Amino acid sequence: MAIAQTSLTLEEFLAMPEDEPALEFECGRVTQKVAPQAYHSVMQVVLVERINRLVTPKKRAFAFSELRTTFEQRSYVPDISVYRWSRVPVDEQGRVVQRFTTVPDVAIEIASPGQSSNFLTRRCIWYTANAALAAVLVDPQDESVVVFRPGRTPASLQRGDYLELPEIDPELRISLDELFDSLNFQ
């Protein structure tokens, strides 16, 4: 992760043009996300699709991919941001707003090769310390998932387990076998 610039205000950062991979802001420092590779991309698409297929028909939640969220003097782009339906920010006409300024109910980060797992762990802890109901760290390389919840010990999951997010929907269960098998194209 390269540092693009330091000592900016949040307002100065938000006035900067968007970049690819996305830039993020934390404590006056601008960093650039790691460019996603194939495992990351597959996990992201599969998770967004499965979550939305289960929760949007009931209007319980919506999963956004690569959505900038700015809150508590930080501006992050989680790989997936899940908002309960009632918390999706909308304008006067009921349309989703362009800029989100609230923490997601669930933030999902997917590890990429060369990305620090400690960095992502700190990020997940920060989400839950700042009102996220859960944060999920997916590691496609070792086929594991860690779920962080406020005031609770992180839960480590692996093949054979299910990712459950009752904070969003009590019926939301994603098989980790199915999730990681989505990397197989034979």
Protein Blocks (a to p, Z undefined) as FASTA:
>chain_A
ZZfbghiafklmmmpccdddddddeehiacddddddfklmmmmmmmmmmmmmmmmmnoma
ccdehiacdeehiacddfbdcddfklmccdfkopacfbdcbdcfbdcddddehiafklmm
mmmmmmmmnopabdcdddfknopaddddehiacddddehiacddfklomklccdfklmmm
mmpcZZ
